[in-house]
Amino acid sequence: MSDCWIALERQIGAVTGEPFVASQRRPLGGGCINRAWRASDGKRDFFVKCNAATALPMFEAEMAGLAELAATATVRVPRPICCGVAGEQAYLVLEYLPLGRCDPAAMERLGRQLADLHGRPQPYFGWHRDNTIGAIPQPNGPLADWIAFWRERRLGFQLELAAANGHRGDLQRRGERLLARLEELFAGHRPTPALLHGDLWGGNVGCTADGEPVMFDPAVYCGDREADLAMTELFGGFSERFYAAYREVSPPDAGYPLRRTLYNLYHILNHLNLFGGGYRAQAEGMIAELLAESP
């Protein structure tokens, strides 16, 4: 690990134009995929993630996603600094932002900023590269048809992975029925591509000391804006002021509650593939609910 620190410190210096040697390396918790530190030389602080060298493509994609989100000048994200490999370790270096909970005014601001982000047209559904959702691959090959994208790149991919992980039987049979009936569940909803955070739950949002909202740990792609909005409701939800502010700028289309379940099924299947456990029963329940709603 010491060789990795030497390499990343040199890279930080080369990228920023100012030598950097970490006099403090404070381990940070909160993640289940990477190890993380706050590295400081007494003048500047950086957030450092490390993993096996094979994780470099994951870090490169995260860095590219953060740069693309930052370029919209809508919601703040940590500024990406550099990434690379040293020996058996891959590393990603980001701007360090001390973050805390967001107060109601900050959540209202975040709602408007997210709607602004989603309001910027994109050329297609997908992205210019694949990335990951957690530690699971997320294929982003571009498609012009959103329903085909959701069938092939999202639900279908996760169901195939679940089968490979031993989750067969009713999950697969009902999942195949759902994939065949997706058009019925959209009922005329034809979204335009929007740049999405892609993994927007409460654990990936915080606020600076002056109340500025910050999003981090993205799984960026271009898709239906409602997919981002749906995930904000999956694990506890955001505040009502957030949703009111978002709706004021860009209200969801009719039928959103049903699509919310469809979009969040992707994340529950992803959690099933990551963690197993009770997520299978939750996924099966969501599929049953969706099938009951289609003619």
Rosetta blueprint (number, residue, H / E / L):
1 M L
2 S H
3 D H
4 C H
5 W H
6 I H
7 A H
8 L H
9 E H
10 R H
11 Q H
12 I H
13 G H
14 A H
15 V H
16 T H
17 G L
18 E L
19 P L
20 F L
21 V L
22 A L
23 S L
24 Q E
25 R E
26 R E
27 P E
28 L E
29 G L
30 G L
31 G L
32 C L
33 I L
34 N L
35 R E
36 A E
37 W E
38 R E
39 A E
40 S E
41 D L
42 G L
43 K L
44 R L
45 D E
46 F E
47 F E
48 V E
49 K E
50 C E
51 N E
52 A E
53 A H
54 T H
55 A H
56 L H
57 P H
58 M H
59 F H
60 E H
61 A H
62 E H
63 M H
64 A H
65 G H
66 L H
67 A H
68 E H
69 L H
70 A H
71 A H
72 T L
73 A L
74 T L
75 V L
76 R E
77 V L
78 P L
79 R L
80 P E
81 I E
82 C E
83 C E
84 G E
85 V E
86 A E
87 G L
88 E L
89 Q E
90 A E
91 Y E
92 L E
93 V E
94 L E
95 E E
96 Y L
97 L L
98 P L
99 L L
100 G E
101 R L
102 C L
103 D L
104 P H
105 A H
106 A H
107 M H
108 E H
109 R H
110 L H
111 G H
112 R H
113 Q H
114 L H
115 A H
116 D H
117 L H
118 H H
119 G L
120 R L
121 P E
122 Q L
123 P L
124 Y L
125 F E
126 G E
127 W L
128 H L
129 R L
130 D L
131 N E
132 T E
133 I E
134 G L
135 A L
136 I E
137 P E
138 Q E
139 P L
140 N L
141 G L
142 P L
143 L E
144 A L
145 D L
146 W H
147 I H
148 A H
149 F H
150 W H
151 R H
152 E H
153 R H
154 R H
155 L H
156 G H
157 F H
158 Q H
159 L H
160 E H
161 L H
162 A H
163 A H
164 A H
165 N L
166 G L
167 H L
168 R L
169 G L
170 D H
171 L H
172 Q H
173 R H
174 R H
175 G H
176 E H
177 R H
178 L H
179 L H
180 A H
181 R L
182 L H
183 E H
184 E H
185 L H
186 F H
187 A L
188 G L
189 H L
190 R L
191 P L
192 T L
193 P L
194 A E
195 L E
196 L E
197 H L
198 G L
199 D L
200 L L
201 W L
202 G H
203 G H
204 N H
205 V E
206 G E
207 C E
208 T L
209 A L
210 D L
211 G L
212 E L
213 P E
214 V E
215 M E
216 F L
217 D L
218 P L
219 A L
220 V L
221 Y E
222 C E
223 G E
224 D L
225 R H
226 E H
227 A H
228 D H
229 L H
230 A H
231 M H
232 T H
233 E L
234 L L
235 F L
236 G L
237 G L
238 F L
239 S L
240 E H
241 R H
242 F H
243 Y H
244 A H
245 A H
246 Y H
247 R H
248 E H
249 V H
250 S L
251 P L
252 P L
253 D L
254 A L
255 G L
256 Y H
257 P H
258 L H
259 R H
260 R H
261 T H
262 L H
263 Y H
264 N H
265 L H
266 Y H
267 H H
268 I H
269 L H
270 N H
271 H H
272 L H
273 N H
274 L H
275 F H
276 G L
277 G L
278 G L
279 Y H
280 R H
281 A H
282 Q H
283 A H
284 E H
285 G H
286 M H
287 I H
288 A H
289 E H
290 L H
291 L H
292 A H
293 E H
294 S L
295 P L
